[in-house]
């Protein structure tokens, strides 16, 4: 079975968030365990550690709470994820909302106050520019193929 989705690894239960935790969503995990999805974490794939410092988008760059620019890491990992999507012919992605890499439509505003602003993370933007339908864990249930998934 060829995978249909690229997913944020944290949503599949992989402990790769900046806190060293996961953001498990059972339906996303079922997709992963049934080989319908490829799990990616752009930050880790770009060489960042788990755990790591919190980061947000500021002026188009991914900056940690202490001011370190990790844009290159996020971009490198996002390019690897895009190559995987292209290799498998994946046309849909389910990504972690609000993340500086995976957020789509809304991301944290760079003040580290929990405030959201319009925008997309590095990976989400790259996938969308390459014709891949991007959604977050809050909206992915709208897909008919997932509603019918008894997994």
C-alpha positions as CSV (number, residue, x, y, z in Angstrom):
1,X,0.0,0.0,0.0
2,X,1.3,3.4,-1.0
3,X,1.0,6.1,1.7
4,X,-1.6,8.8,1.0
5,X,-0.7,11.3,3.7
6,X,2.3,13.1,5.0
7,X,1.7,13.7,8.8
8,X,3.4,15.5,11.6
9,X,5.2,12.8,13.6
10,X,4.0,14.2,16.9
11,X,0.3,13.6,15.9
12,X,1.2,9.9,15.4
13,X,2.4,9.7,19.0
14,X,6.1,10.1,18.3
15,X,7.7,12.1,21.1
16,X,9.4,14.8,19.0
17,X,7.8,18.1,20.2
18,X,10.1,20.8,21.5
19,X,9.1,19.6,25.0
20,X,10.0,16.0,24.2
21,X,6.3,15.0,24.2
22,X,3.8,14.1,21.5
23,X,0.5,15.5,20.4
24,X,-1.2,12.1,19.7
25,X,-4.4,12.1,17.7
26,X,-5.7,8.5,17.5
27,X,-7.1,8.7,13.9
28,X,-3.7,10.1,12.6
29,X,-1.9,7.3,14.5
30,X,-4.1,4.7,12.8
31,X,-3.2,6.2,9.4
32,X,0.5,5.8,10.3
33,X,0.2,2.3,11.7
34,X,-1.8,1.2,8.7
35,X,1.0,2.4,6.3
36,X,-1.4,5.1,4.9
37,X,0.9,7.9,6.1
38,X,4.6,8.9,6.3
39,X,5.4,10.6,9.6
40,X,7.8,13.6,9.5
41,X,9.2,16.1,12.0
42,X,10.9,18.9,10.1
43,X,12.7,20.2,13.1
44,X,14.3,16.9,14.0
45,X,14.9,16.0,10.3
46,X,16.7,19.4,10.1
47,X,19.1,18.4,12.9
48,X,17.4,19.9,16.0
49,X,17.3,18.0,19.3
50,X,14.4,16.6,21.4
51,X,13.7,18.3,23.6
52,X,14.6,21.8,22.2
53,X,13.9,25.4,22.8
54,X,10.5,26.7,21.9
55,X,10.4,28.6,18.6
56,X,8.0,30.9,16.7
57,X,8.1,32.8,13.4
58,X,9.3,36.3,13.6
59,X,9.7,38.3,10.4
60,X,9.7,35.2,8.2
61,X,12.4,33.5,10.3
62,X,12.1,30.7,12.9
63,X,13.5,32.1,16.1
64,X,13.8,30.4,19.5
65,X,12.7,32.1,22.7
66,X,16.3,33.0,23.5
67,X,16.7,34.6,20.0
68,X,18.6,31.8,18.1
69,X,17.7,31.6,14.4
70,X,16.8,28.0,13.5
71,X,15.3,28.8,10.1
72,X,18.0,26.8,8.2
73,X,17.2,23.7,10.3
74,X,13.5,24.0,9.7
75,X,14.0,24.6,6.0
76,X,16.4,21.7,5.6
77,X,14.0,19.3,7.4
78,X,11.1,20.6,5.4
79,X,12.9,20.0,2.1
80,X,13.5,16.4,3.1
81,X,9.9,16.0,4.0
82,X,8.8,17.4,0.6
83,X,11.2,15.0,-1.2
84,X,9.5,12.1,0.7
85,X,6.1,13.4,-0.3
86,X,7.1,13.6,-4.0
87,X,8.8,10.2,-3.9
88,X,5.6,8.5,-2.7
89,X,3.2,10.7,-4.8
90,X,1.6,12.0,-1.6
91,X,-1.0,14.8,-2.3
92,X,-2.4,15.4,1.3
93,X,-0.8,16.4,4.6
94,X,-2.1,16.5,8.1
95,X,0.2,18.8,10.1
96,X,0.3,20.1,13.7
97,X,-1.6,23.4,14.1
98,X,0.2,26.6,15.0
99,X,3.7,25.1,14.7
100,X,6.5,27.3,13.2
101,X,7.1,24.3,10.8
102,X,3.8,22.7,10.4
103,X,1.2,25.3,11.2
104,X,-1.2,26.1,8.3
105,X,-3.2,29.3,8.1
106,X,-2.4,30.3,11.7
107,X,0.9,30.3,13.6
108,X,2.1,31.8,16.8
109,X,3.0,35.5,16.3
110,X,6.6,35.5,17.6
111,X,5.8,37.1,21.0
112,X,5.8,33.8,22.8
113,X,2.5,34.8,24.4
114,X,0.3,32.2,22.8
115,X,-1.1,34.7,20.4
116,X,-1.9,33.4,16.9
117,X,-1.6,35.3,13.6
118,X,-2.3,34.5,10.0
119,X,0.5,32.6,8.3
120,X,1.9,29.2,7.7
121,X,5.0,27.3,9.0
122,X,8.0,26.4,6.8
123,X,6.9,22.9,5.9
124,X,3.2,23.8,5.5
125,X,4.0,26.6,3.1
126,X,6.5,24.5,1.1
127,X,4.0,21.7,0.7
128,X,1.2,24.1,-0.3
129,X,3.4,25.7,-2.9
130,X,4.1,22.3,-4.4
131,X,0.4,21.4,-4.8
132,X,-0.1,19.3,-1.7
133,X,-3.3,19.8,0.2
134,X,-2.4,20.9,3.8
135,X,-4.7,20.6,6.8
136,X,-4.2,20.6,10.5
137,X,-5.4,18.1,13.1
138,X,-8.4,20.2,13.8
139,X,-9.7,20.2,10.2
140,X,-8.5,16.8,8.8
141,X,-11.7,15.0,9.8
142,X,-13.5,16.7,6.9
143,X,-11.9,14.2,4.6
144,X,-14.3,11.5,3.6
145,X,-11.5,8.9,3.5
146,X,-10.9,9.5,7.2
147,X,-14.5,9.6,8.2
148,X,-14.8,6.1,6.8
149,X,-11.6,4.8,8.4
150,X,-12.5,2.3,11.1
151,X,-8.7,1.6,11.5
